Amino acid sequence: MMFKNSIKLLMSNFSSVWKLLLYKTIVIAIVTGLFCATLSYLNSLTNITQLTNNILTFLTSCNFSTTPIEILSNLFNVFQTIYFVSLEMISTMPLIFAYLLILLFVILPFLWHLSDVGISETLYGYMSSQTKYGFSGAMVRKVNTASLYSLLFTFLILPFNALFLFGFINILYLSSVGGILLYFLPFLLIMFSILYFSLRTTFLSGWIPAIIVYNCNPAKGFKKGLKALLRRFFRVWSTSIVIILAFMGFISFFGSFGVVLALPVTCLLISIFGMVMFFESQGMRYYVDMDTILTPKKLEETDKINKLKNIV
């Protein structure tokens, strides 16, 4: 039900996809500009040309006509070359290496998620009263809250992203073993990715809605959002899995270039899903479209049901 209502709201607010696409494009342009400042140093590295070729080969191979084994082989080559390039950078230009790590794992996610609070503000206006807030205006109004949220999000998620990369690379390394294990690797990698991103989406789904609805700071919003999530954890988790599967299916069908549209659509869908989860968990009425208002059970009713279950 949450997924169906989220899709309906996505269709009703699809114009926000293009605003998000523009914002994400600006972010990528900024990060690319900052990255290009290091090209003169990177060009001196021994394996940089090989890394560029491996990345291009992997991106062009991400389509229906290529077998999963071949895609995995290309991805393994990319990570292997990144490893050799990283070792060379650490020994010859450690400051550039540190700069790139900060750029990719701090600056990029900070700027990327800076729009999350603004887009959720526009969704709250639509869902609560059919009020249409401008995306740019919402970002300006909420810039302080959005900056603090994005900063906390970046550093909170950083160690978990590192663990995910570590696990993903180690599973991918099994491709060097060969044999029958090679045929199970796509399944293992997909399951591992689905598990991580669905749990991440689930645990963070109530954070921004709590900030918006209660007009509180991100620290308090995190606690309130987590409390709302725990009322219906498994329903939220199962819906998160469906969203991640839909994203992966879209990418596998349209190839790596489908990411251009899939990313803003998925970002908006995840924001909508979080708002739907929070509204329903709190028993708050909300608009799905101009003619449909949903009225979930009141919070007091669900709490009484839970207490009765515990008594029985």
N, C-alpha and C positions, 0 to 999 in steps of 0.2 A: 504493500500500500504506500509506504514511504517513497519507494522508487517511482511508482506510477505518478504520485503527486509531484515529485521532484521534476519528472519529465514534463508534466503539464506546465509547471511554473517556468521551466526552461524555454518551452515554446512561447509562453506569454511574454518572456523577457529576453527573447533571442537577440534583440538589438544590442544588449549589453555584451554579447560575444564579440562584436566588432570593436567596441570600446576597449575591452580587455585585450583583444588582439593588437590594437594600436599601442596600448600601454606596454604589453610584453615585448613588442617589437622595439620600442624605445629603450627598454631595459637591456635587451640583447645588443642593441646598437651601442649603448654606453659601455657595457662590459667588453664588447668586441674592440671598441676604441681603446680602452684601457689595456686590453690584451695586446693590441697591435704595437703599443709602446715598447714591448719587449722583443719584437720580431728581429731586430738587428742583433740581439744577443742569441736568440734561439737559432738563427740561421747558421751559427758557428758550431752547433752541436752535430755530432757524427750521425746520429740516427733520426734526425728531424725530418728528412725527406722520406725515409721509410715509414715514419709515423703518419705523415700526411697521406701517403699513398694507401696505407692500411685503413685509415679512417674513411677515405673516399670509397675504397673497395667494400667496406662493411656497409656504408650508407646505401650504396647502389644495389647491394645484394638483399636488402630488406624488402622483399616483395614476394608475391605468391609463387613466382616461377623458380625461386631458389629453395633448395631443401634446407630444413632446419639444421642439419649437420654442417652444411656449407656455411650458413650464417654464423653458427657457433665457432667454426674454425676461423672465420674472418674476425669475429669478436675477440677470440683468444689471441690472435696476432696483434690486435690493437693494444690489448692490455699488456702483452709481453713487451711490445715496443715502448709503451709508456713507462714500464718498469726500467728499461735500459736508459731511456732519456732522463728519467728522474734521478737515477744513480749518477749519471754524468753531470747533471745540473747541481746536485748536492755537493759534488766534489769540486766543480769549477766555478759555479755562480750560485752560492747558497741564498743570497739576498733575493735574486730573481725567482728562485724556487719558492721562497717564503711568500713573496709578493703574489705569485700565481695561486698558491694555496689559499691565501686570504681572499683573492679576487673570486675564485671559484666556489669556495665553501663559506664565505662570510658576506662579501659585497653582493654577489649574484642572488643568493637566497633572500637577503635583506630587501633588496630592491624588488625582487620578484613578488614577495608577499606583502609589500607595502600597500598594494591595492586591495587586499582582502577585506579590511575593515570598511573601506569606502563602498565596495560593491555590495557588501552585506547590508550596509545602511540603506542603499536603494531598494534592496529586496525587502527589508523590514517595512519600509514605507508602502510598498506595493501589497505585501501580504497582510498588513495590519489594517490598512484603510484605503487601499487603491491610490495612495499618494505617490506621485512620480518625482523622486529626487534625481537631480542631475549627478552623474558619476563624478565629474570634475569638482562640482561644488561639494559633494560628500567627502571627497578626498581632502579638500582644503579644510573643511570644518573639522574633520577627524584626524588631521595630520599628526598631532601630538600623540593621540592614542594609538594611531596606526604605526607610528615610528617605534613606540615602546613595545607594542605587540610584536612587530616584525623583528625587533632586536631580540626579545625573549624567545620567540619562535626559532630564530636562527641558531642561537646557542643551546636551546633545549634539544633541538633535533640533530645537532651536529654529531654527538657521539653515536646516536642510533644510525645515522647515515653512514658513519665510518664502519660500524659493525656490519651493516648491510653490504657495503662494498667489500669488506673483508670476506664475508660468507659467500657472496656472489662470485668473487674471483677464485676462491678456493674450490667451489663447485665447478666452475669453468675449467680450472686446472686439471680436473679429472679427464678432460678430453685428450690430454697427452698420454693417458693410460691406454686408450683405444679399446678394442674388443667390443663385446656386447654392451658394456657400460655406456659407450658412446651414444647408443640409441635411446637411453633413458635420460640423458643429460638435458634435452629440451624440456622434458616433463619436470625434472627436478628444479631447473632454473625458473620455470614459469610458476610452479607451486611456491617456491621460496619468495619470488617477487610478489605474488598475490598475497601471501601471508603477511609480508612486511608492510606493504602499502595499504592493505585493507585495515590492518591493526592501527597503523599510523592515522589513517583517515578517521577511524572509529574513535580513538582516544582524544583526538583534537576537534571532533565535529561540533561539540557544544561550546567551545572556547569563545569564538567571535560572536555567535548569537547571544551568549550571556552578556558580553561587553555591550552589545548594541541594545538589547532589551532592558537591561538594568542600568545602562549608562554608567558603568563602573570602570575601574582601571583594569588592565590586563591580568594582574595578579589575582584580584578577586574574581574576575571573569573566568579564569581557569578553574577555580574551585567550584563555582556555580555551574559551569558547563559540564564538569566531570560528574557532579552530583546528578544533573539531569540525564546524562548518558547512562549512568549505572541503573536507572530505572528500566531501561530497555536495551541492555548491552547487546544481547545476541541478535535481536532484530536489526539493530544498527550495524553490527558487524556483517551480517548476511547481506544487507543492502550495499555495504561498502565493497564487498566481494563482487557483487553484480556490476557496480560502477567500474571497478578495476578491469574486470573481464570485458566490459563493453569498450573500454579504452584500448585494451590490447587487441581486441577483434578489429577495431577500426584501423589501427596501425598495421596489422598483418594484412588487411585487405587492400589498403591504399598505399602501403609502403612507407618508407621513412619520411617522405615528403607530406604524408598525411598528418604528420605531427603539427604542421603549421595551423591547421584548423582544429585538430583534436585537443591540443593543449588548452586554448582559451575556452573551448566548449566544456572540457572536463573540469577546469578550474571553476567555471561558473556553476556547473552541476554539483560539484562538491560543496560550494558555498550555499546553494539552494537546499541541498540535502541536509546540511547542518541546521539551517533555519527551520526546515520542516520537522526534523527530529526534535529540536528544542521547543517549538510551538506545541507539538503533540505531547511531548513529555510534561510540559507545564499546563496542559489542558487549555491552551489559548486558541481562540477562533482565528482563522486566517483565510484569505482569498486564494483560490487556485487560479481563477480567471475572473473576468468581470461579472459573470453570472453565477459563480459557484463559491459558496462559503462553507468551509468545513468546521465542524464543532467537535473537537476531541473530548474524551471524558475529562471532567474536572480533576485537578490534582488531588483533591480531597477524596474523590471516588476511588481513584487508582490506589492511593495510600491505604484506604480502608480494605480494599480487596487483598492487597499484599499482607496486611495485618491478619486478616481472616485466614489466609493460606498458612501463615506461620502458626496460628492457633491450632488449626487442624493438623 
